[in-house]
């Protein structure tokens, strides 16, 4: 059953969060045995963000039955959530809000590709 674009994009956010959590758990298990995992944490987290955005875009298209519009809107929702989360203070992370915002904007093309 086809659903509206807005509802499909909201449901796709559940897929995005779930896939990001699974990917992050897998990546944690992979890098934990490394001697210095700090060097690969940021690139792998960004890869998990973009892969999960791609999964969210695919889910939005599958749920809505529409094409690029639902994937793009899902990417916009994902970018908004990531941008809002970028302003939550995590001083020990050392990842600044502006960098997070710039990286979050790349989520939209990843979701459109989905």
Rosetta blueprint (number, residue, H / E / L):
1 X L
2 X L
3 X L
4 X L
5 X H
6 X H
7 X H
8 X H
9 X H
10 X H
11 X H
12 X H
13 X H
14 X H
15 X H
16 X H
17 X H
18 X H
19 X H
20 X H
21 X H
22 X H
23 X H
24 X H
25 X H
26 X H
27 X H
28 X H
29 X H
30 X H
31 X H
32 X L
33 X L
34 X L
35 X L
36 X L
37 X L
38 X H
39 X H
40 X H
41 X H
42 X H
43 X H
44 X H
45 X H
46 X H
47 X H
48 X H
49 X H
50 X H
51 X H
52 X H
53 X H
54 X H
55 X H
56 X H
57 X H
58 X H
59 X H
60 X H
61 X H
62 X H
63 X H
64 X H
65 X L
66 X L
67 X L
68 X H
69 X H
70 X H
71 X H
72 X H
73 X H
74 X H
75 X H
76 X H
77 X H
78 X H
79 X H
80 X H
81 X H
82 X H
83 X H
84 X H
85 X H
86 X H
87 X L
88 X L
89 X L
90 X L
91 X L
92 X L
93 X L
94 X L
95 X L
96 X L
97 X H
98 X H
99 X H
100 X H
101 X H
102 X H
103 X H
104 X H
105 X H
106 X L
107 X H
108 X H
109 X H
110 X H
111 X H
112 X H
113 X H
114 X L
